[in-house]
């Protein structure tokens, strides 16, 4: 497979190679709009770009970056790869060296570390092991404040409410949800706040929530939707909220195989704003999560903890509903 270059990304994003380089390397002196930055990151994701560079020797120290996926698994998970890019770019811009740890690697050695950033979702036991390193610690993409660990998360309640409101405003009064099922690497089930948010939003409208569940994958969404369509009650839903873009894409395939049109028969909205969603037909409505900003914010929080130890902090970044063709009603 040809290696993606900065020139390739520049052509796709309609900017110069120099701009691409500065954005991907977190050059804070560059004056460029948020829309342009997002376009560059989206182009990099869609082209499967991977940075290859030598980390310079610096005086700021070393930060261990723990990723809950395997290195091979991350290649197919643009969501967590985008968070890692945000973390690494900001750490390198601030003069830190990065020590990567992918699953199933063991804990990084505490000696010589300035701090630890863990991306993903972990069990209480795993979080306790991280805290046991005795270093400033930030977890990104999991609410760990009850474990007395600082974290950066994204909002769920407001965007899910916006999804339900969008459906009802446009006459789709029988939406259903396909929720995701996942677990930590040591086999502990994980809580996803999206089904609870969907239930709350439907209850506010006096409606009984209808939820199904499956793996957070394209195949998971496809198989769950096939099962839904095989049931007699299938004719009673006119909209779908899927807990991830992957699940939404799989569900759309099943709907189309069943000769149902999206959005004419069933409107579909996903979650995560994966780059591929812009290019399927119809383009996928979704919730944009500020993945790069989550990574950058995690680094800023860690640096604050390194300089001034204190109480643990949770930072929640806003998410935004993006209406595209699959829910353009």
Backbone bond lengths (Angstrom), bond angles and torsions (degrees), N, CA, C in turn:
res aa  C-N    CA-C-N  psi(-1)  N-CA   C-N-CA  omega(-1)  CA-C   N-CA-C  phi
1 X - - - 1.468 - - 1.523 109.59 -
2 X 1.351 118.97 130.65 1.456 120.62 179.57 1.522 111.32 -61.33
3 X 1.330 115.84 145.14 1.461 120.99 178.91 1.521 109.15 -80.36
4 X 1.322 116.51 129.74 1.459 120.94 177.63 1.520 109.92 -72.30
5 X 1.339 116.61 133.05 1.457 122.02 -179.52 1.523 110.33 -109.11
6 X 1.331 115.03 168.06 1.465 119.69 175.69 1.527 110.92 -61.10
7 X 1.319 116.40 -32.50 1.461 120.73 178.11 1.527 111.06 -63.84
8 X 1.333 116.81 -39.06 1.468 120.89 177.37 1.527 111.05 -62.28
9 X 1.326 115.49 -44.60 1.468 120.30 179.98 1.526 110.01 -65.47
10 X 1.343 116.19 -41.13 1.462 120.67 179.99 1.526 111.30 -60.24
11 X 1.343 115.95 -41.97 1.463 120.10 179.94 1.526 110.60 -64.90
12 X 1.323 116.75 -41.55 1.466 120.89 -178.79 1.526 112.02 -69.39
13 X 1.337 116.39 -33.79 1.463 121.04 -177.01 1.525 112.85 -94.09
14 X 1.356 116.99 -5.45 1.473 122.43 178.98 1.532 112.29 61.96
15 X 1.325 114.52 44.30 1.464 120.81 175.05 1.524 107.40 -136.54
16 X 1.324 116.41 178.53 1.459 120.28 179.54 1.525 110.65 -82.10
17 X 1.329 115.33 158.50 1.467 120.11 176.65 1.521 110.95 -62.42
18 X 1.327 116.37 -34.04 1.466 120.69 179.07 1.521 110.91 -63.78
19 X 1.332 116.32 -40.66 1.464 120.09 178.32 1.522 110.78 -65.21
20 X 1.335 116.78 -42.17 1.459 120.72 177.63 1.525 110.46 -58.86
21 X 1.324 116.82 -46.97 1.455 121.51 -178.80 1.521 111.40 -59.65
22 X 1.328 115.76 -44.35 1.468 119.08 -176.82 1.525 111.61 -70.18
23 X 1.332 117.39 -36.71 1.465 120.17 178.63 1.520 110.60 -68.06
24 X 1.342 117.55 -46.51 1.467 120.46 -178.07 1.517 112.54 -68.87
25 X 1.326 116.66 -18.25 1.459 120.29 177.90 1.526 112.63 -104.45
26 X 1.353 115.08 15.51 1.473 122.06 172.82 1.523 112.66 57.01
27 X 1.329 116.34 45.03 1.466 120.92 176.73 1.522 108.81 -73.33
28 X 1.320 117.15 103.73 1.466 121.70 -175.48 1.522 113.36 -71.70
29 X 1.321 118.01 -13.53 1.468 120.57 179.21 1.524 112.06 -83.74
30 X 1.331 117.42 -9.81 1.464 121.22 -177.67 1.523 110.19 -77.14
31 X 1.323 116.10 127.01 1.457 121.96 177.30 1.528 108.85 -93.39
32 X 1.331 116.25 100.25 1.458 121.06 -179.19 1.519 108.17 -145.68
33 X 1.326 117.02 145.84 1.457 120.97 -175.12 1.523 111.23 -69.88
34 X 1.341 115.36 157.44 1.464 120.81 177.29 1.527 110.70 -61.67
35 X 1.332 116.46 -35.19 1.466 120.28 179.60 1.521 111.09 -64.26
36 X 1.350 116.42 -39.79 1.461 120.24 179.26 1.528 110.35 -67.76
37 X 1.329 116.54 -42.85 1.470 119.58 177.03 1.528 110.60 -58.04
38 X 1.344 116.80 -46.16 1.458 120.31 -178.94 1.519 110.89 -63.72
39 X 1.344 117.05 -37.15 1.469 120.77 179.27 1.525 110.97 -64.44
40 X 1.331 116.10 -38.26 1.467 120.59 178.79 1.521 110.42 -67.93
41 X 1.346 117.04 -45.47 1.460 120.18 179.01 1.531 110.87 -63.15
42 X 1.341 116.52 -40.28 1.467 119.71 179.43 1.530 110.79 -64.20
43 X 1.339 116.83 -40.73 1.459 120.54 178.52 1.526 110.48 -64.35
44 X 1.341 116.03 -41.79 1.459 120.10 178.74 1.527 110.86 -62.12
45 X 1.336 116.48 -41.32 1.459 120.67 179.06 1.527 110.73 -64.27
46 X 1.342 115.89 -48.82 1.458 119.13 -175.69 1.519 112.19 -65.13
47 X 1.334 117.39 -27.01 1.461 121.38 179.02 1.529 112.41 -91.86
48 X 1.362 115.49 3.70 1.467 120.98 177.15 1.526 111.64 59.38
49 X 1.336 115.35 41.07 1.464 120.72 -178.00 1.512 110.56 -72.68
50 X 1.318 116.56 136.03 1.463 123.11 174.80 1.515 108.59 -126.77
51 X 1.315 115.47 129.37 1.466 119.20 -179.69 1.520 110.45 -73.59
52 X 1.321 115.44 136.20 1.465 121.76 172.99 1.520 107.18 -126.05
53 X 1.310 116.59 108.43 1.450 118.86 -178.81 1.516 110.50 -154.56
54 X 1.299 115.52 158.42 1.451 121.56 177.51 1.516 108.96 -94.85
55 X 1.306 116.34 127.37 1.458 119.69 -179.82 1.524 110.33 -75.49
56 X 1.312 117.82 127.46 1.449 120.06 -178.83 1.529 112.04 -71.62
57 X 1.310 115.50 153.97 1.455 120.05 173.89 1.528 108.95 -71.36
58 X 1.314 117.39 128.24 1.460 121.12 -176.05 1.517 109.25 -132.90
59 X 1.330 115.02 172.00 1.455 120.74 -179.43 1.515 112.39 -103.92
60 X 1.343 117.83 -5.33 1.465 119.89 -176.24 1.521 111.91 -74.26
61 X 1.322 117.76 -26.54 1.452 120.61 179.61 1.511 112.04 116.88
62 X 1.318 115.46 -173.81 1.455 121.78 -177.03 1.525 109.85 -119.18
63 X 1.327 115.88 135.40 1.463 122.12 176.13 1.516 108.66 -114.91
64 X 1.322 116.66 127.96 1.457 121.29 175.74 1.524 108.70 -78.87
65 X 1.329 116.36 127.90 1.463 122.17 178.12 1.526 108.27 -111.46
66 X 1.329 116.07 110.28 1.460 121.97 -176.17 1.523 108.90 -101.68
67 X 1.337 116.84 125.06 1.458 122.62 178.27 1.523 108.92 -111.55
68 X 1.340 117.06 130.96 1.464 118.55 -173.97 1.523 112.89 -77.58
69 X 1.333 118.12 -10.97 1.458 121.06 175.28 1.531 109.78 -93.87
70 X 1.322 115.78 165.64 1.454 119.65 170.69 1.523 108.38 -74.61
71 X 1.326 116.36 163.25 1.460 119.07 178.87 1.529 110.48 -64.16
72 X 1.331 117.38 -39.68 1.465 120.60 177.75 1.527 110.58 -67.67
73 X 1.328 116.46 -40.12 1.456 120.12 -179.66 1.511 112.89 -65.30
74 X 1.328 116.23 -32.92 1.460 119.77 -179.57 1.526 111.61 -65.57
75 X 1.345 117.29 -27.83 1.458 120.00 -179.86 1.520 111.76 -60.93
76 X 1.330 116.71 -28.41 1.453 120.07 178.00 1.515 113.25 -100.12
77 X 1.320 117.61 8.98 1.464 121.99 -177.92 1.522 108.68 -123.97
78 X 1.332 115.55 86.85 1.463 120.05 -175.45 1.528 111.98 -64.42
79 X 1.320 116.67 -27.26 1.463 120.49 -178.41 1.526 110.79 -61.29
80 X 1.330 116.54 -54.34 1.468 119.32 -177.41 1.522 112.09 -75.28
81 X 1.299 117.34 -27.48 1.463 119.09 175.91 1.526 110.21 -67.06
82 X 1.339 116.90 -39.17 1.458 120.39 179.41 1.526 111.18 -64.85
83 X 1.342 117.18 -39.50 1.467 119.80 176.16 1.521 109.71 -61.59
84 X 1.343 116.08 -45.70 1.474 118.92 -179.34 1.523 111.36 -60.60
85 X 1.336 117.02 -40.75 1.463 119.09 177.40 1.526 110.93 -57.47
86 X 1.326 115.78 -45.24 1.459 119.26 179.74 1.514 111.92 -59.46
87 X 1.347 116.10 -42.11 1.464 120.83 178.62 1.523 110.52 -64.52
88 X 1.325 117.27 -53.14 1.462 120.56 -174.43 1.522 111.83 -64.21
89 X 1.328 116.69 -42.90 1.466 119.13 -179.69 1.524 111.40 -60.19
90 X 1.338 116.43 -42.68 1.454 119.56 -178.41 1.525 111.57 -71.59
91 X 1.318 117.26 -40.15 1.467 119.88 177.82 1.526 110.76 -61.07
92 X 1.318 116.72 -45.49 1.457 120.44 -179.41 1.519 111.26 -66.21
93 X 1.345 116.73 -37.81 1.459 120.07 177.48 1.521 111.58 -63.90
94 X 1.334 116.35 -30.31 1.464 121.34 -178.80 1.524 112.76 -93.00
95 X 1.332 117.13 6.45 1.453 120.34 172.28 1.512 116.09 90.99
96 X 1.316 118.54 14.67 1.464 121.18 179.42 1.530 110.87 -96.47
97 X 1.296 115.65 148.47 1.452 120.89 166.89 1.530 108.76 -87.79
98 X 1.328 115.41 151.46 1.459 121.01 -176.01 1.524 109.51 -114.73
99 X 1.330 116.31 127.74 1.466 122.24 174.83 1.520 107.89 -109.72
100 X 1.336 116.53 101.84 1.467 121.39 -176.80 1.530 111.48 -76.03
101 X 1.325 114.51 142.43 1.465 121.61 174.27 1.519 108.09 -137.71
102 X 1.324 117.08 108.81 1.452 121.74 176.34 1.526 109.20 -97.78
103 X 1.338 115.31 153.58 1.467 118.97 172.12 1.536 108.19 -63.46
104 X 1.333 118.70 142.85 1.466 128.04 6.70 1.523 112.71 -100.46
105 X 1.337 118.00 31.60 1.460 120.14 178.80 1.522 110.28 -57.55
106 X 1.304 116.50 152.10 1.450 120.98 176.84 1.517 111.64 -74.83
107 X 1.321 115.22 -176.40 1.462 119.89 179.36 1.529 110.41 -63.43
108 X 1.343 116.77 144.29 1.459 118.51 174.83 1.517 110.43 -67.70
109 X 1.318 116.67 152.65 1.463 120.52 176.20 1.526 109.02 -69.69
110 X 1.327 116.25 132.07 1.462 120.34 -176.25 1.524 112.32 -70.15
111 X 1.302 117.00 -26.94 1.457 120.92 -176.40 1.526 110.86 -60.17
112 X 1.316 115.52 127.32 1.455 121.20 175.57 1.515 115.09 84.22
113 X 1.340 118.19 -0.36 1.456 120.44 -179.50 1.526 111.70 -88.54
114 X 1.346 115.17 138.65 1.459 119.78 173.06 1.518 110.63 -84.30
115 X 1.332 116.97 -27.18 1.452 120.92 -179.32 1.514 110.86 -178.18
116 X 1.341 115.20 178.55 1.467 121.85 -178.02 1.517 108.96 -134.60
117 X 1.332 116.14 134.32 1.456 122.28 170.47 1.521 107.61 -119.74
118 X 1.327 116.95 124.04 1.462 122.16 179.49 1.525 108.67 -112.71
119 X 1.337 116.15 124.41 1.461 122.31 -179.83 1.522 108.96 -102.89
120 X 1.327 116.62 129.43 1.453 119.68 175.84 1.507 112.45 120.56
121 X 1.323 115.71 -152.32 1.462 121.47 -173.93 1.526 109.19 -129.49
122 X 1.329 114.50 136.47 1.457 120.31 -171.16 1.524 111.23 -136.79
123 X 1.319 115.80 156.07 1.467 121.45 176.11 1.527 109.18 -77.26
124 X 1.326 115.28 167.67 1.472 119.65 177.88 1.527 110.17 -60.30
125 X 1.325 116.85 -37.25 1.458 120.45 -179.56 1.533 110.80 -66.82
126 X 1.306 116.62 -42.10 1.463 119.98 178.71 1.529 111.12 -65.28
127 X 1.327 116.30 -41.10 1.464 119.94 178.68 1.534 110.56 -63.90
128 X 1.326 116.17 -40.13 1.468 119.95 178.02 1.524 110.80 -62.40
129 X 1.329 116.43 -36.70 1.468 120.00 178.56 1.533 110.50 -66.37
130 X 1.339 117.29 -40.89 1.467 120.22 176.19 1.526 110.39 -60.82
131 X 1.329 115.63 -47.90 1.462 119.98 -179.04 1.522 111.03 -62.11
132 X 1.331 116.54 -31.21 1.452 121.08 -179.52 1.515 113.94 -66.27
133 X 1.317 117.37 -13.61 1.463 119.76 176.43 1.522 111.27 -68.07
134 X 1.326 116.06 -19.70 1.461 119.93 177.76 1.515 114.15 73.22
135 X 1.331 117.68 25.68 1.459 122.74 -179.64 1.521 109.73 -118.31
136 X 1.344 118.29 154.93 1.468 119.45 172.85 1.522 109.82 -52.22
137 X 1.326 116.28 133.61 1.468 121.20 -170.19 1.523 110.29 -136.49
138 X 1.346 115.59 133.95 1.465 122.25 174.44 1.522 108.07 -132.33
139 X 1.335 116.66 133.00 1.461 122.47 174.73 1.526 108.21 -106.84
140 X 1.324 116.15 133.69 1.462 121.43 -179.28 1.519 109.43 -113.23
141 X 1.319 116.59 127.06 1.466 126.65 177.33 1.518 113.03 88.63
142 X 1.311 118.17 20.54 1.456 121.88 172.46 1.517 109.04 -150.75
143 X 1.318 116.20 135.73 1.458 120.61 177.26 1.526 108.46 -79.43
144 X 1.328 116.08 104.76 1.465 121.40 -176.27 1.529 111.85 -115.50
145 X 1.318 117.31 16.76 1.462 118.98 -176.84 1.521 111.42 -63.40
146 X 1.341 117.71 -35.04 1.467 120.20 178.60 1.526 111.80 -67.32
147 X 1.345 117.08 -17.68 1.464 121.27 174.09 1.526 111.47 -92.05
148 X 1.341 115.34 10.11 1.465 122.27 -179.98 1.532 111.58 61.92
149 X 1.338 114.98 41.10 1.462 121.76 178.40 1.522 108.65 -130.33
150 X 1.310 117.27 132.69 1.462 121.67 178.86 1.522 110.27 -66.29
151 X 1.336 115.60 148.87 1.464 118.54 -174.97 1.522 111.53 -153.79
152 X 1.325 114.24 161.28 1.459 122.86 173.34 1.519 107.03 -124.58
153 X 1.325 116.92 123.91 1.460 121.44 -178.10 1.522 109.29 -129.39
154 X 1.323 115.33 177.42 1.459 121.28 175.70 1.519 109.19 -116.59
155 X 1.326 117.20 158.98 1.461 121.17 -179.49 1.526 110.54 -78.41
156 X 1.314 116.65 145.85 1.457 122.18 177.90 1.526 112.02 -122.55
157 X 1.323 117.15 -42.09 1.460 120.54 -175.22 1.517 113.98 -58.28
158 X 1.329 116.94 -50.25 1.467 120.75 -176.63 1.522 112.37 -64.57
159 X 1.338 119.82 -48.05 1.467 118.00 -179.48 1.527 113.76 -66.83
160 X 1.345 117.92 -34.96 1.466 119.14 177.81 1.529 109.80 -67.52
161 X 1.327 117.05 -38.57 1.461 120.18 174.97 1.524 110.11 -61.31
162 X 1.337 116.79 -40.62 1.469 120.82 178.90 1.524 111.15 -63.47
163 X 1.335 117.36 -36.13 1.470 120.97 178.12 1.528 110.50 -63.78
164 X 1.325 116.15 -49.95 1.461 120.34 -179.79 1.528 110.18 -62.25
165 X 1.318 117.60 -42.61 1.463 121.08 178.49 1.524 111.20 -60.91
166 X 1.333 116.79 -40.16 1.468 120.68 179.37 1.521 110.24 -62.45
167 X 1.311 116.82 -45.11 1.464 119.94 179.17 1.529 111.09 -59.36
168 X 1.317 116.73 -51.06 1.468 120.28 -175.14 1.527 111.60 -68.23
169 X 1.321 116.87 -37.45 1.464 120.35 179.40 1.520 111.58 -59.98
170 X 1.342 115.69 -30.86 1.462 120.36 -177.72 1.531 111.85 -105.21
171 X 1.325 116.10 24.60 1.457 120.49 170.40 1.513 116.11 82.09
172 X 1.323 117.77 7.84 1.467 120.34 177.39 1.527 107.52 -95.44
173 X 1.310 115.46 92.79 1.470 120.62 -170.89 1.534 113.39 -101.01
174 X 1.327 117.10 7.55 1.469 119.91 178.28 1.532 110.52 -129.81
175 X 1.315 116.16 59.11 1.469 118.15 178.23 1.523 111.62 -77.12
176 X 1.326 115.45 151.55 1.455 121.78 172.45 1.527 108.46 -123.79
177 X 1.307 116.32 168.43 1.465 120.84 178.91 1.519 110.51 -129.46
178 X 1.330 115.65 138.56 1.466 121.05 167.45 1.526 106.75 -106.31
179 X 1.315 116.16 111.01 1.465 122.14 -179.67 1.525 109.58 -90.08
180 X 1.321 115.03 159.62 1.456 120.59 -179.90 1.513 112.33 -99.01
181 X 1.317 115.62 149.02 1.464 121.88 176.98 1.524 107.75 -119.48
182 X 1.318 116.50 126.43 1.459 120.27 178.00 1.519 109.61 -149.38
183 X 1.325 115.19 167.93 1.459 120.74 -179.54 1.520 109.61 -144.37
184 X 1.320 115.22 163.72 1.455 120.59 178.28 1.519 109.70 -71.57
185 X 1.316 116.49 169.28 1.460 120.12 -179.21 1.524 112.49 -67.78
186 X 1.343 116.93 -16.95 1.470 118.54 175.03 1.523 111.74 -101.51
187 X 1.336 115.82 19.75 1.459 120.91 169.04 1.507 117.53 85.77
188 X 1.334 118.60 13.04 1.457 120.71 179.75 1.529 110.50 -90.83
189 X 1.344 118.26 132.45 1.466 120.64 179.43 1.521 111.17 -64.22
190 X 1.328 115.53 147.66 1.459 121.18 -177.90 1.529 111.14 -111.40
191 X 1.308 115.70 144.66 1.461 121.49 177.94 1.522 109.61 -89.72
192 X 1.329 116.75 128.06 1.462 122.45 175.81 1.526 108.05 -108.63
193 X 1.341 118.86 121.50 1.468 120.50 -177.42 1.520 114.40 -73.53
194 X 1.334 119.37 -10.39 1.468 120.53 -175.54 1.531 113.55 -66.87
195 X 1.336 120.36 -42.77 1.471 118.10 176.75 1.525 112.81 -60.03
196 X 1.322 116.45 -39.52 1.468 120.12 178.24 1.524 110.33 -64.31
197 X 1.351 116.90 -40.25 1.463 120.66 178.70 1.525 110.91 -65.83
198 X 1.339 117.00 -38.69 1.467 120.92 177.92 1.525 110.21 -65.32
199 X 1.320 116.36 -43.18 1.465 120.46 178.50 1.520 111.17 -60.29
200 X 1.327 116.38 -43.46 1.465 120.72 178.92 1.521 111.34 -63.05
201 X 1.325 116.67 -44.22 1.468 120.81 -178.21 1.528 110.92 -65.07
202 X 1.325 117.67 -40.46 1.462 120.52 179.07 1.525 111.04 -69.54
203 X 1.318 116.98 -40.08 1.462 121.01 179.77 1.516 111.13 -62.34
204 X 1.330 116.41 -36.97 1.466 119.99 178.24 1.524 112.03 -61.08
205 X 1.310 115.71 -26.66 1.465 120.39 178.72 1.529 111.99 -96.60
206 X 1.325 116.23 10.52 1.444 120.06 177.51 1.508 114.20 71.84
207 X 1.335 117.00 22.83 1.452 122.13 -177.73 1.528 110.92 -111.21
208 X 1.307 115.53 148.13 1.454 120.58 175.97 1.530 109.01 -82.45
209 X 1.320 117.89 123.45 1.469 119.32 -179.89 1.524 111.70 -71.42
210 X 1.326 116.14 140.14 1.457 122.27 176.83 1.520 107.43 -118.71
211 X 1.328 116.07 116.69 1.455 121.06 -175.43 1.528 111.19 -127.69
212 X 1.333 114.31 143.77 1.455 123.02 172.08 1.529 106.94 -125.67
213 X 1.308 118.01 169.65 1.464 119.30 -178.93 1.513 110.80 -145.99
214 X 1.347 114.91 155.65 1.454 122.40 178.16 1.507 109.99 -171.14
215 X 1.315 118.06 179.43 1.466 121.34 179.30 1.526 112.01 -63.38
216 X 1.329 116.13 152.01 1.463 122.50 179.18 1.536 110.44 -77.06
217 X 1.316 117.94 58.11 1.460 121.60 -176.94 1.519 110.12 -139.65
218 X 1.339 116.44 165.41 1.463 120.75 175.26 1.528 109.45 -60.28
219 X 1.328 116.14 -46.03 1.464 120.29 179.48 1.522 111.02 -62.66
220 X 1.340 116.48 -37.06 1.454 119.97 177.92 1.514 111.85 -61.62
221 X 1.331 117.26 -47.17 1.456 121.32 178.52 1.513 112.18 -63.45
222 X 1.317 115.80 -38.22 1.468 121.29 -179.39 1.528 110.78 -65.41
223 X 1.318 116.50 -47.62 1.456 120.02 -176.96 1.531 111.99 -68.18
224 X 1.321 117.21 -40.03 1.467 119.97 178.97 1.526 110.09 -64.34
225 X 1.332 117.38 -43.61 1.460 119.31 179.84 1.528 111.44 -65.56
226 X 1.311 117.87 -37.80 1.468 119.83 176.03 1.536 110.47 -59.67
227 X 1.324 115.97 -40.97 1.459 119.80 178.70 1.523 110.93 -65.68
228 X 1.329 116.47 -41.57 1.468 120.46 178.76 1.526 110.35 -60.16
229 X 1.329 116.07 -45.59 1.464 120.83 -175.99 1.524 112.75 -69.79
230 X 1.327 116.47 -17.02 1.469 119.56 177.99 1.514 112.29 -83.11
231 X 1.330 117.66 -6.79 1.452 121.89 -177.52 1.526 110.51 -93.41
232 X 1.326 118.62 149.28 1.465 121.74 179.83 1.525 113.52 -60.04
233 X 1.341 116.62 -28.98 1.471 120.14 -177.57 1.517 112.84 -78.42
234 X 1.330 117.37 0.09 1.463 120.27 -174.85 1.522 112.67 -59.11
235 X 1.331 116.79 -30.36 1.468 119.83 -176.56 1.525 112.26 -70.25
236 X 1.337 117.44 -9.16 1.460 119.76 -172.94 1.524 113.78 -95.07
237 X 1.331 119.94 5.82 1.468 119.25 175.16 1.523 109.48 -114.66
238 X 1.317 114.64 144.26 1.464 120.34 -177.53 1.526 112.59 -127.90
239 X 1.322 116.52 5.62 1.470 120.87 178.90 1.521 108.69 -156.00
240 X 1.329 114.98 152.73 1.466 121.02 -178.83 1.513 110.53 -136.06
241 X 1.325 115.58 131.52 1.460 122.09 167.83 1.510 107.31 -110.65
242 X 1.325 116.91 118.12 1.463 122.37 177.40 1.518 108.81 -104.16
243 X 1.329 117.14 140.16 1.462 121.83 -173.11 1.522 113.93 -71.28
244 X 1.338 117.85 -8.32 1.461 120.45 174.00 1.523 108.75 -150.41
245 X 1.322 116.30 158.41 1.461 120.55 177.24 1.523 111.03 -62.31
246 X 1.331 116.99 -39.58 1.461 119.66 178.73 1.525 111.00 -56.78
247 X 1.325 116.60 -46.76 1.459 120.44 179.72 1.520 111.02 -64.19
248 X 1.329 117.18 -38.41 1.461 121.26 179.62 1.525 110.74 -63.98
249 X 1.334 116.59 -42.14 1.470 120.73 179.81 1.524 110.40 -62.76
250 X 1.325 117.39 -43.33 1.453 120.22 177.00 1.517 112.23 -63.55
251 X 1.348 116.40 -40.41 1.462 120.63 -179.94 1.527 111.13 -65.40
252 X 1.323 117.29 -38.79 1.469 120.80 178.58 1.524 110.54 -62.08
253 X 1.316 116.93 -40.80 1.467 119.80 178.16 1.523 110.78 -60.36
254 X 1.327 116.83 -43.49 1.462 120.45 178.92 1.523 111.04 -65.11
255 X 1.317 117.50 -40.62 1.465 120.97 178.24 1.523 110.95 -61.65
256 X 1.333 116.24 -44.54 1.454 120.32 -179.48 1.526 111.62 -65.44
257 X 1.323 116.75 -38.23 1.464 119.99 176.46 1.533 111.35 -64.23
258 X 1.320 115.86 -25.36 1.457 121.78 179.43 1.532 111.14 -90.31
259 X 1.343 115.65 9.19 1.470 122.88 178.32 1.526 112.47 64.42
260 X 1.341 115.93 34.70 1.461 121.80 173.37 1.520 108.10 -107.87
261 X 1.329 115.82 134.34 1.461 121.00 -177.53 1.524 110.75 -92.10
262 X 1.319 114.77 142.02 1.469 122.12 176.08 1.533 107.20 -112.76
263 X 1.344 119.28 121.92 1.473 127.93 9.29 1.533 114.23 -100.40
264 X 1.341 118.38 4.70 1.462 120.04 -172.52 1.524 112.46 -57.45
265 X 1.322 116.72 -44.70 1.466 120.35 178.98 1.525 112.34 -93.21
266 X 1.313 115.68 -43.61 1.471 121.18 179.52 1.526 109.02 -136.78
267 X 1.320 117.15 119.13 1.466 121.41 173.64 1.524 108.68 -80.77
268 X 1.328 116.50 142.50 1.467 120.52 -175.44 1.525 110.20 -130.72
269 X 1.324 115.62 133.20 1.468 122.14 175.07 1.528 108.40 -131.17
270 X 1.324 116.16 131.94 1.458 121.78 177.38 1.520 111.69 -102.13
271 X 1.320 115.48 -156.34 1.472 120.86 -177.21 1.527 108.12 -156.05
272 X 1.315 117.76 130.38 1.481 127.03 173.99 1.522 113.14 122.13
273 X 1.343 118.88 -24.00 1.468 122.83 -179.73 1.522 112.14 58.43
274 X 1.322 116.42 55.28 1.455 120.88 173.35 1.530 109.50 -68.91
275 X 1.327 116.27 144.26 1.461 120.96 -176.91 1.525 111.82 -57.01
276 X 1.334 117.75 -36.91 1.456 120.96 -176.98 1.523 112.20 -62.29
277 X 1.334 117.32 -25.41 1.457 120.55 -178.95 1.512 113.62 -62.73
278 X 1.329 116.94 -24.13 1.458 120.22 179.43 1.521 111.85 -73.88
279 X 1.321 116.81 -19.45 1.463 120.16 -169.82 1.526 114.09 -109.16
280 X 1.344 118.48 -5.62 1.458 119.31 175.34 1.523 108.79 -80.29
281 X 1.322 116.20 168.25 1.461 120.93 -179.62 1.529 109.33 -122.61
282 X 1.349 116.72 116.00 1.466 128.37 -0.08 1.526 111.34 -76.48
283 X 1.332 115.89 157.00 1.466 119.54 177.92 1.523 108.94 -60.00
284 X 1.327 115.41 144.34 1.458 120.85 -168.39 1.526 112.72 -89.10
285 X 1.332 115.60 121.33 1.460 120.60 168.72 1.522 108.03 -67.57
286 X 1.318 116.52 144.56 1.466 118.59 -172.13 1.518 110.55 -160.99
287 X 1.301 116.11 -179.90 1.461 122.95 172.63 1.516 107.74 -110.97
288 X 1.321 115.89 122.36 1.464 120.56 179.25 1.520 109.84 -80.62
289 X 1.325 115.39 125.27 1.464 122.01 173.71 1.520 107.96 -107.33
290 X 1.298 116.57 132.72 1.467 121.42 -176.11 1.526 109.41 -78.54
291 X 1.330 116.92 72.93 1.463 121.29 -173.76 1.528 112.53 -63.18
292 X 1.322 116.90 -46.85 1.468 119.45 179.05 1.524 110.52 -60.69
293 X 1.338 115.76 -42.61 1.465 120.20 -179.59 1.529 111.28 -66.45
294 X 1.335 117.23 -33.28 1.463 119.74 175.78 1.524 110.15 -60.85
295 X 1.332 116.70 -43.98 1.453 120.40 178.13 1.511 112.67 -63.01
296 X 1.329 115.94 -46.05 1.468 120.72 -179.94 1.525 110.22 -62.97
297 X 1.331 116.70 -44.36 1.462 120.82 -179.66 1.523 111.18 -63.42
298 X 1.341 116.53 -36.82 1.456 120.06 177.20 1.516 112.23 -61.46
299 X 1.340 116.46 -40.23 1.469 120.41 177.68 1.522 110.27 -66.06
300 X 1.325 117.14 -44.58 1.465 120.43 179.80 1.525 111.09 -60.83
301 X 1.328 116.77 -39.11 1.462 120.53 178.43 1.525 110.66 -66.99
302 X 1.331 116.97 -42.68 1.467 120.26 178.59 1.524 110.87 -61.43
303 X 1.318 117.07 -43.52 1.469 120.67 -179.96 1.523 111.10 -62.47
304 X 1.315 116.68 -37.26 1.461 120.26 176.67 1.525 110.53 -63.45
305 X 1.339 116.54 -40.78 1.460 120.95 179.80 1.519 111.32 -69.02
306 X 1.341 117.65 -34.89 1.463 121.10 178.31 1.526 110.22 -65.38
307 X 1.333 115.71 -42.52 1.461 120.46 -176.45 1.521 112.35 -78.38
308 X 1.346 116.65 -39.04 1.461 120.45 -175.22 1.524 109.72 -138.20
309 X 1.323 118.69 85.00 1.464 120.70 178.86 1.520 111.07 -58.37
310 X 1.337 115.99 142.04 1.462 119.84 -179.88 1.508 110.67 -169.73
311 X 1.323 115.71 -152.25 1.456 120.89 -178.89 1.529 110.71 -66.54
312 X 1.337 115.39 153.64 1.460 120.42 178.36 1.532 109.79 -72.66
313 X 1.326 115.95 150.19 1.460 122.11 -172.92 1.520 110.01 -130.54
314 X 1.341 115.90 142.25 1.466 121.41 170.47 1.528 108.48 -116.14
315 X 1.322 116.20 128.00 1.463 121.64 176.78 1.522 107.69 -116.16
316 X 1.336 116.26 125.45 1.462 122.00 179.55 1.517 109.24 -113.13
317 X 1.325 116.43 121.43 1.456 121.92 178.90 1.524 110.17 -93.25
318 X 1.324 116.02 144.04 1.460 121.06 -178.75 1.522 111.29 -71.86
319 X 1.334 115.56 150.01 1.455 122.89 174.13 1.522 108.45 -116.57
320 X 1.336 117.04 161.34 1.458 120.39 -172.55 1.525 111.56 -136.60
321 X 1.334 116.46 130.97 1.455 121.45 175.45 1.528 110.04 -72.29
322 X 1.330 115.93 128.83 1.466 122.11 176.95 1.520 108.07 -115.44
323 X 1.329 116.99 110.18 1.453 120.78 -178.97 1.525 109.51 -86.52
324 X 1.337 115.10 117.40 1.472 120.92 175.43 1.527 108.46 -120.13
325 X 1.327 116.08 -166.73 1.463 120.56 -169.10 1.526 114.04 -57.92
326 X 1.334 117.98 -34.66 1.461 119.39 -174.87 1.528 113.12 -67.13
327 X 1.346 117.09 -12.14 1.472 120.67 177.44 1.519 110.98 -137.39
328 X 1.338 116.80 22.28 1.463 121.34 178.61 1.520 108.12 -82.11
329 X 1.322 116.77 97.19 1.464 121.56 -171.63 1.530 111.55 -108.16
